[in-house]
Amino acid sequence: MDGEKETTKVAIDKYRRFLHEDHVAAAETMEWRHGSPPIYDSVNNVFEQGKTKVWPKGSLEETIQNSIKTWEMEIKYKTCVNDIRTINLEKFKLFVNGREGLSAEETLKVGAYNALLKNSMPNEFKYHKEDEETFESSHNAFQSAFPRGFAWEVINMYTGPPIVTYKFRHWGFFEGPFKGHAPTGEMIQFYGIGIMKVDKYLRIEELELYYDPAELFGGLLKGPKISESNIEQGQDDNTTTQQCPLFNHS
């Protein structure tokens, strides 16, 4: 995609609020990370083919599911914190696995993957060394591993607003290389718990996420090292994963 706003057309995404309307209503002022909005067709197909729950239209479960998808889109692809409409900007904090909270500005600065994968393990034992990763390097690593995207769904809801507690599932197919590991073609998935405090407009004030990163990285590191694999196959994998930078995961 060339990123020229006057020629880019964005279809309405039924799972993510604001994506189409932000592009149309604020085409001249909205700051997108790659110059234009992301395209979700591929990961939407993974979601629709692999989801385990079908929530009634307009239900709390569907509303929260789409709200989180929208939030994740915004923190990944919008570069100006004032453009993020799913959060209460003054109050927002992101907590992952009990770590210190990150403000919206801090989350944008470190990048979504680094914010969600940061942990307190010694550096030599980390699967993902967030201090050595940029937004682009972390984004490209997972884009390469999951060329069709990494889908997300709510599978249970325990409490409703203003404190929303839910269980989620994240899954995708390991079909491209990841940090020197050859793809296995297998589905990788993990489960987690989210606790979200929202205001009367359902904007997020606090979001706590709890999950085991080993469920993700165990599958990714299962693939043999590329150097130990068929070199020609490795070259094929590298060729097929040169995707448009607007590919999305969730």
C-alpha positions as CSV (number, residue, x, y, z in Angstrom):
1,M,0.0,0.0,0.0
2,D,1.3,3.4,-0.9
3,G,-0.1,5.2,2.2
4,E,-1.6,8.1,0.1
5,K,-4.7,9.0,2.1
6,E,-6.5,10.6,-0.9
7,T,-6.5,7.2,-2.7
8,T,-6.7,4.7,0.1
9,K,-10.1,3.2,0.6
10,V,-11.0,1.5,3.9
11,A,-13.8,-1.0,4.2
12,I,-16.0,-1.0,7.3
13,D,-14.6,-3.5,9.8
14,K,-17.4,-5.1,11.7
15,Y,-15.2,-5.9,14.7
16,R,-13.4,-2.7,15.2
17,R,-15.1,0.6,15.9
18,F,-13.6,3.8,14.5
19,L,-11.4,2.2,11.9
20,H,-13.4,3.3,8.9
21,E,-14.9,6.5,10.4
22,D,-11.6,7.7,11.7
23,H,-10.1,7.4,8.2
24,V,-13.0,9.1,6.5
25,A,-13.7,11.9,9.1
26,A,-10.1,12.7,10.0
27,A,-8.2,11.7,6.9
28,E,-6.1,14.9,7.0
29,T,-5.3,14.8,10.7
30,M,-5.3,11.2,11.9
31,E,-1.7,10.0,12.4
32,W,-1.4,6.3,11.3
33,R,1.8,4.5,12.0
34,H,2.3,3.4,8.3
35,G,0.5,6.4,6.8
36,S,-2.9,4.7,6.4
37,P,-5.2,2.4,8.3
38,P,-4.4,-1.3,8.7
39,I,-6.2,-4.0,6.8
40,Y,-7.8,-6.9,8.8
41,D,-9.3,-9.2,6.2
42,S,-6.8,-12.0,6.8
43,V,-7.0,-12.1,10.5
44,N,-10.8,-11.7,10.4
45,N,-10.9,-14.9,8.3
46,V,-8.8,-16.7,10.9
47,F,-11.1,-15.4,13.6
48,E,-14.3,-16.4,11.8
49,Q,-13.0,-19.9,10.9
50,G,-11.5,-20.7,14.3
51,K,-13.6,-18.9,17.0
52,T,-15.2,-21.1,19.6
53,K,-17.9,-18.7,20.7
54,V,-20.6,-16.9,18.8
55,W,-22.0,-14.1,20.9
56,P,-25.4,-12.6,20.3
57,K,-25.3,-9.3,18.4
58,G,-25.3,-6.4,20.9
59,S,-24.5,-8.6,23.9
60,L,-22.0,-7.5,26.5
61,E,-19.6,-10.3,25.4
62,E,-19.7,-9.1,21.8
63,T,-19.4,-5.5,22.9
64,I,-16.3,-6.1,25.1
65,Q,-14.7,-8.4,22.5
66,N,-15.0,-5.7,19.8
67,S,-13.9,-3.0,22.2
68,I,-10.6,-4.8,23.0
69,K,-10.0,-5.5,19.3
70,T,-10.5,-1.8,18.6
71,W,-8.2,-0.8,21.5
72,E,-5.5,-3.1,20.2
73,M,-5.8,-1.7,16.7
74,E,-5.5,1.8,18.1
75,I,-2.4,1.2,20.3
76,K,-0.6,-0.6,17.4
77,Y,-1.4,1.7,14.5
78,K,-2.2,5.2,15.8
79,T,0.8,7.3,16.7
80,C,-0.8,10.2,18.5
81,V,-2.3,9.4,21.9
82,N,-5.0,12.0,21.5
83,D,-6.4,9.9,18.6
84,I,-7.0,6.9,20.8
85,R,-10.8,6.8,21.4
86,T,-11.2,3.6,23.3
87,I,-9.5,4.9,26.5
88,N,-10.0,7.5,29.2
89,L,-6.7,9.3,28.4
90,E,-6.3,10.9,31.9
91,K,-6.8,7.6,33.8
92,F,-5.6,4.9,31.5
93,K,-3.1,2.3,32.8
94,L,-2.1,-1.1,31.4
95,F,-0.9,-3.8,33.8
96,V,0.4,-7.1,32.4
97,N,1.0,-10.1,34.8
98,G,1.1,-7.9,37.8
99,R,3.9,-5.5,36.6
100,E,3.9,-1.8,37.0
101,G,1.2,0.1,35.1
102,L,1.9,1.9,31.8
103,S,0.2,5.0,30.8
104,A,-1.2,5.5,27.2
105,E,1.9,7.5,26.3
106,E,4.3,4.9,27.7
107,T,2.4,2.1,25.9
108,L,2.7,3.9,22.6
109,K,6.4,4.7,23.2
110,V,7.5,1.1,23.9
111,G,5.1,-0.5,21.3
112,A,2.2,-2.9,21.9
113,Y,4.2,-6.1,21.7
114,N,6.9,-4.9,24.0
115,A,4.3,-3.6,26.5
116,L,2.4,-6.9,26.5
117,L,5.5,-9.2,26.6
118,K,7.7,-7.4,29.1
119,N,8.6,-9.4,32.1
120,S,11.0,-9.4,35.1
121,M,13.0,-12.5,34.2
122,P,16.8,-12.1,33.9
123,N,17.7,-11.1,30.3
124,E,19.4,-14.4,29.5
125,F,16.2,-16.3,30.2
126,K,13.8,-14.1,28.3
127,Y,12.0,-15.3,25.3
128,H,11.5,-11.7,24.2
129,K,14.0,-9.1,25.2
130,E,11.8,-6.0,25.1
131,D,14.7,-3.6,25.9
132,E,16.4,-4.6,22.7
133,E,13.3,-4.4,20.5
134,T,11.7,-1.5,18.8
135,F,8.0,-1.3,17.8
136,E,9.0,-2.3,14.2
137,S,11.3,-5.2,15.1
138,S,8.8,-6.8,17.5
139,H,5.9,-6.2,15.1
140,N,7.9,-7.7,12.2
141,A,8.9,-10.8,14.1
142,F,5.3,-11.8,14.9
143,Q,4.1,-10.7,11.5
144,S,6.6,-13.1,10.0
145,A,5.6,-15.9,12.3
146,F,1.9,-15.5,11.8
147,P,1.4,-14.3,8.2
148,R,-2.4,-14.8,8.4
149,G,-2.6,-13.0,11.8
150,F,-3.1,-13.9,15.4
151,A,-6.8,-13.9,16.3
152,W,-8.4,-13.0,19.6
153,E,-11.8,-13.8,21.2
154,V,-13.7,-13.5,24.4
155,I,-14.6,-17.0,25.6
156,N,-16.3,-16.2,28.9
157,M,-17.6,-13.1,30.8
158,Y,-17.7,-13.1,34.6
159,T,-18.6,-9.6,35.6
160,G,-20.0,-6.6,33.8
161,P,-19.3,-2.8,33.9
162,P,-17.8,-0.9,35.5
163,I,-15.4,-3.8,36.3
164,V,-15.4,-6.2,33.4
165,T,-13.8,-9.6,34.0
166,Y,-13.4,-12.0,31.1
167,K,-11.4,-15.0,29.8
168,F,-9.8,-14.7,26.4
169,R,-8.2,-16.9,23.8
170,H,-5.4,-15.9,21.3
171,W,-4.5,-18.1,18.4
172,G,-2.8,-18.3,15.0
173,F,-0.9,-20.6,12.7
174,F,2.9,-20.7,12.9
175,E,3.5,-20.5,9.1
176,G,6.6,-18.2,8.9
177,P,10.0,-18.0,10.5
178,F,10.4,-16.5,14.0
179,K,13.8,-15.2,15.1
180,G,15.7,-17.9,13.3
181,H,13.2,-20.7,14.0
182,A,11.6,-22.5,11.1
183,P,7.7,-22.6,11.0
184,T,5.9,-25.7,12.0
185,G,2.5,-24.9,10.5
186,E,0.9,-25.8,13.8
187,M,-1.7,-23.7,15.6
188,I,-0.4,-21.9,18.6
189,Q,-2.8,-20.6,21.2
190,F,-2.9,-19.4,24.7
191,Y,-5.6,-18.3,27.2
192,G,-5.7,-15.5,29.7
193,I,-7.8,-13.4,32.0
194,G,-8.6,-9.7,31.6
195,I,-9.9,-7.3,34.2
196,M,-11.0,-4.0,32.7
197,K,-12.3,-0.9,34.5
198,V,-14.4,1.3,32.2
199,D,-16.2,4.6,32.5
200,K,-19.8,5.3,31.7
201,Y,-18.9,5.5,28.0
202,L,-17.1,2.1,28.1
203,R,-13.7,3.8,27.7
204,I,-11.0,1.9,29.4
205,E,-9.5,3.4,32.5
206,E,-7.5,0.4,33.6
207,L,-6.7,-2.9,31.9
208,E,-5.1,-5.8,33.7
209,L,-4.0,-8.9,31.6
210,Y,-2.8,-12.2,33.0
211,Y,-1.5,-15.0,30.9
212,D,1.5,-17.3,30.6
213,P,3.9,-16.2,27.8
214,A,5.4,-19.7,27.8
215,E,2.3,-21.0,26.1
216,L,3.1,-18.6,23.2
217,F,6.8,-19.0,23.0
218,G,6.9,-22.7,23.6
219,G,5.2,-23.2,20.2
220,L,7.4,-20.6,18.5
221,L,10.7,-22.0,19.7
222,K,9.6,-25.5,18.8
223,G,10.6,-25.0,15.2
224,P,14.1,-26.1,14.4
225,K,16.8,-23.4,13.8
226,I,16.7,-22.2,10.2
227,S,20.4,-23.1,9.8
228,E,19.6,-26.7,10.7
229,S,16.7,-26.8,8.2
230,N,16.6,-27.1,4.5
231,I,18.2,-23.8,3.2
232,E,16.0,-23.7,0.2
233,Q,12.9,-24.0,2.4
234,G,14.2,-21.2,4.6
235,Q,14.6,-19.0,1.6
236,D,11.1,-19.8,0.5
237,D,9.7,-18.9,3.9
238,N,11.6,-15.6,4.0
239,T,10.2,-14.7,0.6
240,T,6.6,-15.5,1.4
241,T,6.6,-13.5,4.6
242,Q,7.5,-10.2,3.0
243,Q,4.0,-8.8,3.6
244,C,2.5,-5.4,3.4
245,P,3.4,-3.5,6.6
246,L,-0.2,-2.9,7.4
247,F,-1.0,-6.6,8.0
248,N,-2.6,-7.0,11.4
249,H,-2.7,-9.6,14.1
250,S,-5.7,-9.3,16.3
